[in-house]
Amino acid sequence: MSSRQPRILICGNLVWAHEEAKQLFNGLADIVVMDSPNRPDFLAGLKTGGKYDGIVGIYRHNTSADRIGVFDKEIIDALAETGTVKWIAHNGAGYDQIDVFRCAEKGINVSNTPGAVDDATATTALYLVISCLRNYAWAEQSLRQGTFKSVLNPGRAHDVTGRTLGILGLGGIGLRLAHLVHAFPMRVIYHSRNKSANAPEWCKYVDSVEELCRESDVLSLHVPLRDETVHLVGENEIRAMKKGSVIVNTARGKVIDEEAMIRALADGHLSSVGLDVYPNEPLVNPRLLEFPQNVLLPHMGTENQDSQRHMEVRALTNLRDFLRNGQGNDLVPELRSRL
């Protein structure tokens, strides 16, 4: 290689922060853009003499999975075999497309972008809460179909004020949503693995997921997808909720048992659901479309230029700090114990 600078790899879309990337790595590293059309080409490029030879860190966006797949054991092992890759700066709060446990075994750190997504995802959840309670999405369908609300029943709708919102996972997004709905005000309760030191005094902690479900008019999910959170909200939890309650999910689709949720919609136990995420995206279970009261978005949580620029810059900054200081910020929880 003609350059003596380390190399970093842009793996997946970088849309908004091209100039920031140049500024962050000017004089510090050469930027290489991943152009592999498939996984075999990517793996070949990592080998000595390959087009990605010598990279020390990776900026990763989920769009890279369209060409090379997720960062599973095979890819992590290939990165480890280079002997140079030590940091993966993932763009996004959720990082379930990266085998972080294999990264830990191979000495590769992984960062994400918490905080950068809080406002955009929380406002998406807020929209889902309001639209489900007031039947706004259903009403818009009615207008567009020329029936001008004649199919609607105000007996199915509720005001937001005074309802109880249960937040499952009071991290940055959940806490931001709590502050947003408090303005109505809604009563806010939450359950997390541990009580939050940042929770305001009006935000009540409850001891279990089942208790959270029992007390909630609307249950909003904000937990990461891990083995232990798959179907965290299942048949028992859904049936513990009040008849006519609402579920909102802006986390990951597999956190809910989708079949149990659909059964509860079919028999009227749930009045509606507001979803921005699905178990098998971009595929959506067609049964969800059978309920006009549901509010369904195509994973729009961070789909705005302000949040996406912020996320790109934060991920790139984590990678820059690793190059400059030997340690970046926002290390994912599974890897913090290695410090």
Phi and psi in degrees as a GROMACS rama.xvg file:
@    title "Ramachandran Plot"
@    xaxis  label "Phi"
@    yaxis  label "Psi"
@TYPE xy
-77.8555  -27.6844  SER-2
-91.2479  142.296  SER-3
-93.5916  -3.54699  ARG-4
-75.4425  150.867  GLN-5
-63.8838  162.331  PRO-6
-116.561  139.549  ARG-7
-118.369  150.373  ILE-8
-111.96  126.799  LEU-9
-90.0519  109.46  ILE-10
-114.642  96.0324  CYS-11
108.379  179.781  GLY-12
-65.1393  130.896  ASN-13
-121.833  109.235  LEU-14
-107.012  -46.3409  VAL-15
-104.418  -20.6706  TRP-16
-113.298  37.909  ALA-17
-63.7779  -45.2145  HIS-18
-67.3176  -40.1478  GLU-19
-62.3776  -37.7971  GLU-20
-62.5151  -43.6838  ALA-21
-60.0189  -42.9391  LYS-22
-68.2674  -42.1626  GLN-23
-64.4884  -36.2493  LEU-24
-108.357  6.59948  PHE-25
-60.9902  120.71  ASN-26
76.5606  1.3868  GLY-27
-113.97  -38.5601  LEU-28
-159.22  154.656  ALA-29
-89.6164  138.597  ASP-30
-96.4205  125.632  ILE-31
-115.981  132.914  VAL-32
-99.3093  126.319  VAL-33
-66.486  120.275  MET-34
-120.175  17.6391  ASP-35
-70.3034  132.761  SER-36
-81.2039  -14.3395  PRO-37
-157.937  173.092  ASN-38
-64.7944  -46.1813  ARG-39
-56.6691  -39.6341  PRO-40
-65.9902  -39.7041  ASP-41
-63.6939  -47.3988  PHE-42
-63.2695  -38.2202  LEU-43
-64.6965  -36.8022  ALA-44
-66.277  -21.5246  GLY-45
-79.3948  -17.7425  LEU-46
-72.5722  160.92  LYS-47
-54.2999  127.064  THR-48
86.8952  -8.20977  GLY-49
-75.4213  172.811  GLY-50
-68.9198  -16.8925  LYS-51
-107.399  11.8968  TYR-52
-58.1266  133.345  ASP-53
90.1786  1.8546  GLY-54
-69.6708  143.329  ILE-55
-112.926  -17.4828  VAL-56
-153.73  158.392  GLY-57
-131.862  130.147  ILE-58
-89.5805  123.811  TYR-59
-122.117  132.872  ARG-60
-120.341  147.729  HIS-61
-59.0793  -22.5968  ASN-62
-63.0362  -20.3205  THR-63
-63.6067  -24.8039  SER-64
-64.6044  -22.9437  ALA-65
-62.4903  -26.4196  ASP-66
-108.139  -42.0445  ARG-67
-115.97  -0.192968  ILE-68
82.6392  179.772  GLY-69
-74.3167  164.566  VAL-70
-82.8478  77.4594  PHE-71
-91.1644  -169.634  ASP-72
-55.367  -41.9373  LYS-73
-60.8394  -46.6125  GLU-74
-70.1324  -42.2326  ILE-75
-61.6213  -42.0899  ILE-76
-62.48  -39.1152  ASP-77
-66.4519  -38.5978  ALA-78
-64.9482  -40.9049  LEU-79
-65.1165  -35.9649  ALA-80
-66.4836  -20.383  GLU-81
-65.7983  -28.6593  THR-82
76.6215  -1.91629  GLY-83
-116.938  -30.5447  THR-84
-74.3682  119.997  VAL-85
-127.066  -5.57498  LYS-86
-147.039  131.749  TRP-87
-114.97  113.258  ILE-88
-97.004  98.4103  ALA-89
-83.4117  137.288  HIS-90
-92.6813  105.824  ASN-91
142.41  153.356  GLY-92
-75.9285  -42.4298  ALA-93
-82.6478  137.49  GLY-94
-133.03  33.2068  TYR-95
-70.8167  -8.0365  ASP-96
-86.2019  5.02928  GLN-97
-121.306  130.687  ILE-98
-78.9562  85.5901  ASP-99
-69.8494  -26.8607  VAL-100
-69.6222  -37.5668  PHE-101
-67.8063  -36.6907  ARG-102
-59.2598  -43.0781  CYS-103
-61.1017  -41.3022  ALA-104
-64.8472  -31.275  GLU-105
-99.0339  3.64354  LYS-106
75.6728  28.3602  GLY-107
-110.477  125.113  ILE-108
-85.1066  152.156  ASN-109
-131.968  129.394  VAL-110
-115.81  158.72  SER-111
-127.778  -164.237  ASN-112
-127.397  60.6612  THR-113
-64.6647  151.715  PRO-114
89.2827  -44.6132  GLY-115
-66.1495  -24.0083  ALA-116
-103.229  -3.62137  VAL-117
-58.6649  -52.2164  ASP-118
-67.897  -45.6406  ASP-119
-63.8507  -42.684  ALA-120
-71.9994  -37.4908  THR-121
-66.6645  -37.8867  ALA-122
-71.2401  -30.6849  THR-123
-63.1278  -45.4638  THR-124
-62.0704  -39.1289  ALA-125
-61.3239  -43.9659  LEU-126
-58.4898  -44.4431  TYR-127
-63.9706  -40.3656  LEU-128
-60.3547  -51.2293  VAL-129
-65.8115  -44.7739  ILE-130
-66.249  -37.1305  SER-131
-66.5328  -45.1675  CYS-132
-67.6249  -37.8237  LEU-133
-97.5224  -1.7076  ARG-134
60.622  35.4283  ASN-135
-69.3937  -41.5244  TYR-136
-63.6844  -41.2504  ALA-137
-62.0766  -41.09  TRP-138
-64.2061  -39.1116  ALA-139
-65.7287  -39.9786  GLU-140
-57.9387  -42.7815  GLN-141
-61.6849  -45.5164  SER-142
-62.0519  -45.9317  LEU-143
-65.5609  -27.6494  ARG-144
-88.8679  0.643857  GLN-145
83.6516  12.9629  GLY-146
-99.9133  -5.80994  THR-147
40.2624  63.4941  PHE-148
65.1478  5.55117  LYS-149
-65.131  -21.7126  SER-150
-85.6412  -6.83013  VAL-151
-88.6481  155.263  LEU-152
-128.005  112.671  ASN-153
-60.7556  -17.1605  PRO-154
-68.4454  -13.2622  GLY-155
-91.6651  -9.85137  ARG-156
-104.068  154.992  ALA-157
-136.739  149.947  HIS-158
-70.7949  159.703  ASP-159
-81.2864  -40.4604  VAL-160
-57.1036  130.659  THR-161
87.4903  -11.8085  GLY-162
-73.1751  158.163  ARG-163
-100.098  122.246  THR-164
-101.431  123.548  LEU-165
-100.942  123.815  GLY-166
-106.797  119.411  ILE-167
-97.4377  99.6012  LEU-168
103.888  90.2523  GLY-169
-94.373  61.808  LEU-170
-85.6955  -154.201  GLY-171
-61.8469  -43.8003  GLY-172
-69.0146  -48.1131  ILE-173
-59.7193  -39.934  GLY-174
-68.0076  -38.9517  LEU-175
-63.6902  -42.2417  ARG-176
-62.226  -40.2295  LEU-177
-57.2154  -44.0521  ALA-178
-67.0714  -37.7194  HIS-179
-64.7989  -46.5244  LEU-180
-76.3276  -20.6942  VAL-181
-63.2497  -21.033  HIS-182
-68.7571  -19.2929  ALA-183
-70.6078  -50.8073  PHE-184
-97.8312  151.817  PRO-185
-100.663  152.394  MET-186
-77.5401  132.24  ARG-187
-119.467  127.044  VAL-188
-126.399  160.521  ILE-189
-151.799  159.043  TYR-190
-136.24  132.46  HIS-191
-136.817  171.668  SER-192
-56.7903  -34.3931  ARG-193
-136.498  153.764  ASN-194
-59.956  143.221  LYS-195
-89.6642  127.164  SER-196
-68.918  -18.1622  ALA-197
-94.5541  -0.863606  ASN-198
-69.4978  130.531  ALA-199
-68.5549  163.738  PRO-200
-65.3445  -24.6469  GLU-201
-83.435  -0.56312  TRP-202
-103.187  107.469  CYS-203
-88.7843  131.736  LYS-204
-85.8466  136.415  TYR-205
-119.514  156.089  VAL-206
-81.3081  -16.3833  ASP-207
-149.122  162.305  SER-208
-63.3549  -40.4533  VAL-209
-63.5125  -42.0756  GLU-210
-64.2074  -39.5713  GLU-211
-58.6419  -45.3791  LEU-212
-63.9524  -41.9157  CYS-213
-60.7222  -36.4322  ARG-214
-90.7399  -12.2037  GLU-215
-90.9442  136.215  SER-216
-81.8109  -35.5324  ASP-217
-130.318  128.946  VAL-218
-107.725  122.076  LEU-219
-116.048  128.829  SER-220
-100.8  131.054  LEU-221
-144.657  49.1723  HIS-222
-115.361  149.805  VAL-223
-72.3696  159.267  PRO-224
-88.239  112.791  LEU-225
-134.129  173.699  ARG-226
-55.455  -40.3058  ASP-227
-77.8426  -10.4772  GLU-228
-105.001  -2.18573  THR-229
-62.6945  124.711  VAL-230
57.1841  34.7068  HIS-231
-57.623  -35.7265  LEU-232
-104.691  102.324  VAL-233
-118.103  -159.101  GLY-234
-55.0536  -49.114  GLU-235
-63.6485  -41.8425  ASN-236
-68.8587  -41.9607  GLU-237
-63.993  -41.9545  ILE-238
-72.3247  -17.7094  ARG-239
-74.8684  -18.6056  ALA-240
-72.6581  159.245  MET-241
-65.7445  148.018  LYS-242
-62.9442  131.345  LYS-243
89.9149  7.61396  GLY-244
-80.2369  177.59  SER-245
-129.066  143.305  VAL-246
-116.766  134.303  ILE-247
-121.518  133.519  VAL-248
-134.781  115.052  ASN-249
-119.762  15.9195  THR-250
-93.8778  -93.2317  ALA-251
-141.43  144.24  ARG-252
-60.5584  -35.6286  GLY-253
-76.1489  -5.40491  LYS-254
-66.9926  -24.7784  VAL-255
-105.796  143.192  ILE-256
-75.9975  100.514  ASP-257
-61.4251  -40.2257  GLU-258
-64.8315  -40.4353  GLU-259
-64.7623  -37.9394  ALA-260
-64.485  -43.0719  MET-261
-66.1044  -39.318  ILE-262
-60.6076  -39.5415  ARG-263
-70.3704  -30.0283  ALA-264
-69.7614  -41.8322  LEU-265
-64.7253  -36.8994  ALA-266
-97.0883  6.65711  ASP-267
84.4184  3.93433  GLY-268
-66.1182  -40.0981  HIS-269
-99.081  135.623  LEU-270
-79.1691  -34.5552  SER-271
-168.943  168.599  SER-272
-132.909  147.945  VAL-273
-117.278  112.757  GLY-274
-123.51  136.18  LEU-275
-116.733  -4.47898  ASP-276
-139.069  153.623  VAL-277
-143.141  153.978  TYR-278
-62.7274  -32.6333  PRO-279
-127.503  46.907  ASN-280
-55.1274  142.298  GLU-281
-86.7138  7.89322  PRO-282
-73.2897  137.691  LEU-283
-121.805  130.788  VAL-284
-57.2929  118.568  ASN-285
-61.6138  -20.4282  PRO-286
-65.81  -28.2488  ARG-287
-64.427  -27.2079  LEU-288
-77.2734  -10.3915  LEU-289
-75.5816  -12.3376  GLU-290
-109.976  101.723  PHE-291
-64.5697  -18.7992  PRO-292
-77.6282  -14.8009  GLN-293
-67.8773  147.577  ASN-294
-112.047  113.5  VAL-295
-123.575  121.544  LEU-296
-116.656  151.216  LEU-297
-89.8806  62.6848  PRO-298
53.1165  65.7609  HIS-299
-98.991  5.75153  MET-300
-47.8637  -46.6448  GLY-301
-117.348  23.4183  THR-302
-82.2081  69.1378  GLU-303
-152.062  151.709  ASN-304
-66.3326  -30.8763  GLN-305
-65.424  -50.3238  ASP-306
-66.6083  -40.4939  SER-307
-67.9208  -36.6633  GLN-308
-63.8046  -43.5086  ARG-309
-60.717  -42.4112  HIS-310
-65.2674  -44.2507  MET-311
-61.2322  -46.2928  GLU-312
-65.231  -38.9837  VAL-313
-66.2859  -42.8817  ARG-314
-63.5864  -44.8451  ALA-315
-63.8258  -37.4712  LEU-316
-65.8491  -38.5564  THR-317
-59.8882  -40.0417  ASN-318
-69.648  -41.1057  LEU-319
-60.1918  -43.9946  ARG-320
-65.2104  -35.5036  ASP-321
-61.2975  -44.7679  PHE-322
-65.9422  -38.4866  LEU-323
-79.9444  -40.0695  ARG-324
-115.418  -6.88301  ASN-325
83.172  1.42413  GLY-326
-157.556  122.621  GLN-327
-93.1115  -178.878  GLY-328
-100.71  177.266  ASN-329
61.8738  31.9544  ASP-330
-60.1998  135.235  LEU-331
-67.1827  150.764  VAL-332
-55.3235  -35.7385  PRO-333
-64.7007  -18.242  GLU-334
-109.708  -5.36166  LEU-335
-66.1483  -29.1994  ARG-336
-66.7983  -14.5139  SER-337
-81.9056  -12.0665  ARG-338
